[in-house]
Amino acid sequence: ASVALPTQNRLRSSRSFSKVYRQGRRANSRCLAVKALKNPLPDDGSSNEPSSGICFGVSISRKVHKRAVVRNRIKRQIHAALRTLLPRADGTWWVVINVRTTAIACEYYEFLRELEKLLVELEVLDGH
């Protein structure tokens, strides 16, 4: 089974990312910093993002690790964790996940735990 995040749940355009940065609510944990924006409206209709449901974007800088291989592995683990949590997501959200430098020491289950906690805190997931 693919652990990738379904295309319809991916945040793609850089405009969408900056919108979340500007207007989203923030929550941080040891390895991750999350910003979430509820019911985002496309800026001018040119947005290619789905209009309902939840979209995630994962942002990881070279500061975390200089090798792309390592950054991609972390990204895959986060995508896999998000996929697990998707069924509990409620409403329409754009969520940007920033990977912090401490994440280099994190494993999948830690990402899953932190994401769950942060997304419940931001009310993206229902807490039950």
C-alpha positions as a Python dict, from the first residue, in 0.01 Angstrom:
ca = {
    (1, 'A'): (0, 0, 0),
    (2, 'S'): (123, 348, -78),
    (3, 'V'): (193, 561, 224),
    (4, 'A'): (203, 877, 18),
    (5, 'L'): (-49, 1148, 86),
    (6, 'P'): (-332, 1148, -173),
    (7, 'T'): (-297, 1431, -425),
    (8, 'Q'): (-628, 1585, -323),
    (9, 'N'): (-485, 1626, 28),
    (10, 'R'): (-169, 1806, -76),
    (11, 'L'): (-117, 2177, -59),
    (12, 'R'): (64, 2271, -376),
    (13, 'S'): (92, 2636, -465),
    (14, 'S'): (333, 2868, -291),
    (15, 'R'): (52, 3124, -266),
    (16, 'S'): (-145, 2882, -53),
    (17, 'F'): (157, 2828, 168),
    (18, 'S'): (207, 3200, 223),
    (19, 'K'): (-162, 3246, 294),
    (20, 'V'): (-140, 2987, 572),
    (21, 'Y'): (175, 3156, 707),
    (22, 'R'): (2, 3493, 713),
    (23, 'Q'): (-336, 3392, 853),
    (24, 'G'): (-299, 3052, 1016),
    (25, 'R'): (-294, 2959, 1384),
    (26, 'R'): (25, 2807, 1514),
    (27, 'A'): (119, 2516, 1737),
    (28, 'N'): (467, 2380, 1809),
    (29, 'S'): (613, 2058, 1938),
    (30, 'R'): (963, 1918, 1971),
    (31, 'C'): (1012, 1826, 1606),
    (32, 'L'): (739, 2016, 1426),
    (33, 'A'): (583, 2358, 1392),
    (34, 'V'): (232, 2352, 1246),
    (35, 'K'): (20, 2634, 1108),
    (36, 'A'): (-345, 2573, 1023),
    (37, 'L'): (-596, 2789, 843),
    (38, 'K'): (-966, 2707, 859),
    (39, 'N'): (-1195, 2747, 555),
    (40, 'P'): (-935, 2922, 341),
    (41, 'L'): (-1075, 3112, 44),
    (42, 'P'): (-876, 3107, -278),
    (43, 'D'): (-717, 3446, -337),
    (44, 'D'): (-852, 3504, -685),
    (45, 'G'): (-995, 3180, -814),
    (46, 'S'): (-668, 3082, -979),
    (47, 'S'): (-594, 2850, -694),
    (48, 'N'): (-565, 2487, -794),
    (49, 'E'): (-629, 2366, -441),
    (50, 'P'): (-939, 2160, -366),
    (51, 'S'): (-1215, 2372, -219),
    (52, 'S'): (-1316, 2130, 52),
    (53, 'G'): (-1151, 1882, 280),
    (54, 'I'): (-804, 1908, 420),
    (55, 'C'): (-475, 1989, 250),
    (56, 'F'): (-131, 1945, 400),
    (57, 'G'): (198, 2093, 292),
    (58, 'V'): (525, 1983, 444),
    (59, 'S'): (815, 2224, 443),
    (60, 'I'): (1164, 2112, 536),
    (61, 'S'): (1470, 2332, 493),
    (62, 'R'): (1830, 2241, 424),
    (63, 'K'): (1904, 2351, 777),
    (64, 'V'): (1740, 2029, 897),
    (65, 'H'): (1979, 1819, 689),
    (66, 'K'): (2186, 1902, 389),
    (67, 'R'): (2114, 1573, 212),
    (68, 'A'): (1789, 1554, 16),
    (69, 'V'): (1771, 1180, 81),
    (70, 'V'): (1739, 1243, 452),
    (71, 'R'): (1491, 1528, 407),
    (72, 'N'): (1277, 1313, 180),
    (73, 'R'): (1275, 1029, 430),
    (74, 'I'): (1148, 1263, 699),
    (75, 'K'): (886, 1399, 458),
    (76, 'R'): (767, 1046, 376),
    (77, 'Q'): (733, 961, 743),
    (78, 'I'): (528, 1275, 802),
    (79, 'H'): (309, 1203, 497),
    (80, 'A'): (252, 850, 625),
    (81, 'A'): (155, 980, 969),
    (82, 'L'): (-83, 1236, 814),
    (83, 'R'): (-243, 964, 606),
    (84, 'T'): (-318, 771, 924),
    (85, 'L'): (-480, 1078, 1081),
    (86, 'L'): (-677, 1188, 773),
    (87, 'P'): (-997, 997, 853),
    (88, 'R'): (-1031, 1199, 1174),
    (89, 'A'): (-990, 1536, 1007),
    (90, 'D'): (-1291, 1757, 1025),
    (91, 'G'): (-1389, 2049, 804),
    (92, 'T'): (-1190, 2237, 544),
    (93, 'W'): (-832, 2324, 637),
    (94, 'W'): (-499, 2414, 489),
    (95, 'V'): (-217, 2296, 710),
    (96, 'V'): (153, 2368, 669),
    (97, 'I'): (397, 2156, 866),
    (98, 'N'): (742, 2296, 922),
    (99, 'V'): (1003, 2043, 1014),
    (100, 'R'): (1235, 2168, 1287),
    (101, 'T'): (1603, 2077, 1307),
    (102, 'T'): (1534, 1851, 1606),
    (103, 'A'): (1329, 1625, 1376),
    (104, 'I'): (1644, 1458, 1254),
    (105, 'A'): (1628, 1246, 1570),
    (106, 'C'): (1257, 1166, 1537),
    (107, 'E'): (1104, 841, 1421),
    (108, 'Y'): (769, 779, 1255),
    (109, 'Y'): (578, 718, 1578),
    (110, 'E'): (706, 1038, 1728),
    (111, 'F'): (586, 1234, 1424),
    (112, 'L'): (252, 1058, 1451),
    (113, 'R'): (217, 1142, 1821),
    (114, 'E'): (321, 1504, 1778),
    (115, 'L'): (102, 1559, 1472),
    (116, 'E'): (-195, 1411, 1648),
    (117, 'K'): (-144, 1630, 1951),
    (118, 'L'): (-88, 1949, 1748),
    (119, 'L'): (-378, 1889, 1509),
    (120, 'V'): (-616, 1818, 1797),
    (121, 'E'): (-490, 2135, 1967),
    (122, 'L'): (-561, 2336, 1649),
    (123, 'E'): (-899, 2162, 1621),
    (124, 'V'): (-815, 2016, 1280),
    (125, 'L'): (-874, 1668, 1423),
    (126, 'D'): (-1151, 1589, 1657),
    (127, 'G'): (-1005, 1482, 1987),
    (128, 'H'): (-1179, 1148, 2031),
}
